[in-house]
Structures are given as C-alpha cells and as structure tokens.
Amino acid sequence: MDDWILSHANALRVSAFLGVIAAFSALEAVFPRRRRGQKRLARWATNSGMLVLATVLVRAIAFAVPLLAGVAAAGFAAERGWGLFHLIGFDGWGAVLVGVLILDFAIWFQHWASHHVPLLWRLHRIHHGDGDIDATTALRFHPIEIALSTLFKVVIILALGLPVLAVLVFEILLNACAVFNHANLALPGWLDRALRQVLVTPDMHRVHHSVHRDEHDTNFGFCLSVWDRLMRTYTAQPRGGHDGMQIGLTPIQPARASRLGDSLLGPFTWP
C-alpha cells in the first residue's frame, strides 16, 4: 500500500485541493459571511501567485533532495525502520490516527511560534496582510515560510517514523481544513457551535485575522480546535463582532498587501 501511496500522492493531494478550493469558493459566493472590502481579482491573483511560487520552491527542494518531502520522508523512514514508531513496533490504524494528531499539534505549535518568534513573524505576517479573508487566503503564505514549514514536518516525520498513510491523510486534511476555515462562509449558529467543538470553523479562525494583537494571537489551530482550548489560546468571538471587525495588519494598507511583488518583499520592507 505504501508503494501505491508514494506513486499517487501528488495526484491525490492536488485533486483533493482543487476540489475543496472550488467547492468553498462557490459556497462562499452563495452564502457570504461578510461583505468584501476589496476587489477580488487583485487579491486572488496575488494569493494564487504566492501558492504557485511556494509550490515551485518546495518542488525544487524536493527534486534536489527527494527526502525533503513529507510522504517521501515517511517512505524513507519505513524502508529503513527509522523513527520512534518503528522502534517500538507501533503500526496499523492506531499509528495512522496518532500520527495525524501529532502532525496537527505540530502545525499548531509552528503557527504559535510564527507569532512569537520575531524572524518567523516577519514571514508569517504576509498571510495576515490580506485585507479580506476568504478561501484564497489559505493560499497566501510566503514561499520561504512554506519551505520552512515543510522542513519542520519532515524532521518530525523522520524522528517519529510516521506512517506514509498518516502523512498523506494529514496533508490532504490540512489543505482542506485551511480552505474551509478561511472561507467567507456563513454557517448557521447552531452548526458553527457544534462543529467548533472539534474543528476550527470560519468564524473561529476569522478572529485570528483581527487587526487587534490580543485577538490575532489566539486561535492558532488549522484543523482541530482542541489544541487552542487545551493551551488556553482560544477566543470565541471578536469583540467588534464578525460584521464590524477589521481584518489585516494595521500598519499595512490592504491595497499594498494585494500586490504580489510587495507581498513577496514584505518580510524585508514592511514596517
């Protein structure tokens, strides 16, 4: 099974991602949560451009060093019996489930660190510079941040010897949840309350994009909401309400953040 996953991982990830981004872009157009403050075309072009450049960089790194890709690293560890899971003989569906949970917490921790380590924040604030938030905001990460995130995941995968299936499931789940919780999607109140007991919902994550530092330094989860509750970084609602809250970074004008070149240089030029 591992060989089949290794051969088809890219096709599975891309197909799932394209389906999810198309679905939630359509849903948020029909059931919008907030009125847009900016024209879509410039934002979408920049956010998509960031994804393309990040993908090219990560693929170039993986081409030069095939080990530096999540699923490939898991396959490498499995072939050689590397990592804690292999040493203790932990495998099967239990290992897949635990592996997914570990990776989800690792991304929570990485996200938390991106707000609290100044050098990492200079990269991550490009994501927060988006003056609106919708499904395409999930694409808006600086290529260097994506490359560092990939390396961080590979270290964890190799150290623990996580199963190939766990890595594939997590990567598909992470992409799907990121698009979902960034979507400008109006969910009924009862559904939002039920879902956020387990998952990060759009209303929960939107708080994280507030211009107020005490709000955007909360709700770091991408998939499971439990980590923020356990680590006491959970904020239920923005103090200005979802319709009235301001999104983005106070020192950065939304028009500036919507330009691709300005966003790519942002870690070095934004105040």
KAJONOR-V492406 format. One record per residue. N is the residue number from 1. RES is the residue in one letter. SS is DSSP state (helix for helix, strand for strand, loop for the rest). Layout:
n->(N N)
res->(RES RES)
ss->(SS SS)
//
This chain:
n->(1 2 3 4 5 6 7 8 9 10 11 12 13 14 15 16 17 18 19 20 21 22 23 24 25 26 27 28 29 30 31 32 33 34 35 36 37 38 39 40 41 42 43 44 45 46 47 48 49 50 51 52 53 54 55 56 57 58 59 60 61 62 63 64 65 66 67 68 69 70 71 72 73 74 75 76 77 78 79 80 81 82 83 84 85 86 87 88 89 90 91 92 93 94 95 96 97 98 99 100 101 102 103 104 105 106 107 108 109 110 111 112 113 114 115 116 117 118 119 120 121 122 123 124 125 126 127 128 129 130 131 132 133 134 135 136 137 138 139 140 141 142 143 144 145 146 147 148 149 150 151 152 153 154 155 156 157 158 159 160 161 162 163 164 165 166 167 168 169 170 171 172 173 174 175 176 177 178 179 180 181 182 183 184 185 186 187 188 189 190 191 192 193 194 195 196 197 198 199 200 201 202 203 204 205 206 207 208 209 210 211 212 213 214 215 216 217 218 219 220 221 222 223 224 225 226 227 228 229 230 231 232 233 234 235 236 237 238 239 240 241 242 243 244 245 246 247 248 249 250 251 252 253 254 255 256 257 258 259 260 261 262 263 264 265 266 267 268 269 270 271)
res->(M D D W I L S H A N A L R V S A F L G V I A A F S A L E A V F P R R R R G Q K R L A R W A T N S G M L V L A T V L V R A I A F A V P L L A G V A A A G F A A E R G W G L F H L I G F D G W G A V L V G V L I L D F A I W F Q H W A S H H V P L L W R L H R I H H G D G D I D A T T A L R F H P I E I A L S T L F K V V I I L A L G L P V L A V L V F E I L L N A C A V F N H A N L A L P G W L D R A L R Q V L V T P D M H R V H H S V H R D E H D T N F G F C L S V W D R L M R T Y T A Q P R G G H D G M Q I G L T P I Q P A R A S R L G D S L L G P F T W P)
ss->(loop helix helix helix helix helix helix helix helix helix helix helix helix helix helix helix helix helix helix helix helix helix helix helix helix helix helix helix helix helix loop strand loop loop loop loop loop loop loop helix helix helix helix helix helix helix helix helix helix helix helix helix helix helix helix helix helix helix helix helix helix helix helix helix loop loop loop loop loop helix helix helix helix helix helix helix helix helix helix helix loop loop loop helix helix helix helix helix loop loop loop helix helix helix helix helix helix helix helix helix helix helix helix helix helix helix helix helix helix helix helix helix helix helix helix helix loop helix helix helix helix helix helix helix helix helix helix helix loop loop loop loop loop loop helix helix helix helix helix loop loop loop helix helix helix helix helix helix helix helix helix helix helix helix helix helix helix helix helix helix loop loop loop helix helix helix helix helix helix helix helix helix helix helix helix helix helix helix helix helix helix helix loop loop strand loop loop loop helix helix helix helix helix helix helix loop loop loop strand loop loop helix helix helix helix helix helix helix loop strand loop loop helix helix helix helix loop loop loop loop loop loop loop strand loop helix helix helix helix helix loop loop loop loop loop loop loop loop loop loop helix helix helix helix loop loop strand loop loop loop loop loop loop helix helix helix helix loop loop helix helix helix helix helix helix helix helix helix helix loop loop)
//
